[in-house]
Amino acid sequence: MQKRDDNKARCRRCGDCCRDGGPALHHEDLPLIQDGTIPLTSIVSLRPGERAYDQPAQTILPLEAEILKIKGRDGKWTCAFYSPEGRTCGMYDNRPIECKVLFCHDIDPLAQMYTKTRLTRADLLPEGHPLLELIAEHDEKCDPKHMEKLAMAARKGDAEAGTALKEMVIFDMEVRRLVPEKSGMAPEMNDFLFGRPLRVLLRSMHITIYEMGDSIRFGFQA
């Protein structure tokens, strides 16, 4: 949504960049988080191995490192601060650094800083935070790369892989249920603390999770 002062091109405020997904956050954006402009409940952590839209490459790629992004809205990746109805940004005057440098007619400035100085959960949670140990355990037990391998094997009929995948998903669901219950934190914090739910990642692989009491089953779509 950046405006250019030259006569070659100007932002048309079409909102395409905002609908493609909220920006990744960088160290330059720390003041916006510290002053509450971007609350932690509006941030989702994307973990290594997850597939996500890469704006400079304009395609979906597996992530090599953790990033924090502003959440989407309406079940899509449209930035939570963007209003499609009015084509306006709710934080334009205090927008993140990626939004300031992004211009669809010239993505070089974004590409040059895209992978630099990115924030991670460790940058926002103080050393010794009581949930850091649980976050590390969750990252290990619910690794997106391993999840994808298990899902592909289970789809092909590997019962052992299916059982391991089921245990992984149940652990993910239980962590997300217990942390808000025991800590009093808003459930919306789960996306920041533990990233996207595995059921969401599996849905992108055309695998649906059906809850059955204390267990689950998978639905594999073509």
Secondary structure, 3 states (H helix, E strand, C coil): CCCCCCCCCCCCCCCHHHHCCCCECEHHHHHHHHCCCCCHHHEEEECCCCEEEECCCCEEEECCCCEEEECECCCCCCECCEECCCCEECCHHHCCHHHHHCCCCCCHHHHHHCCCCECCHHHHCCCCCCCHHHHHHHHHHCCHHHHHHHHHHHHCCCHHHHHHHHHHHHHHHHHHHHHHHHHCCCHHHHHHHHCCCHHHHHHCCCEEEEEECCEEEEEECC
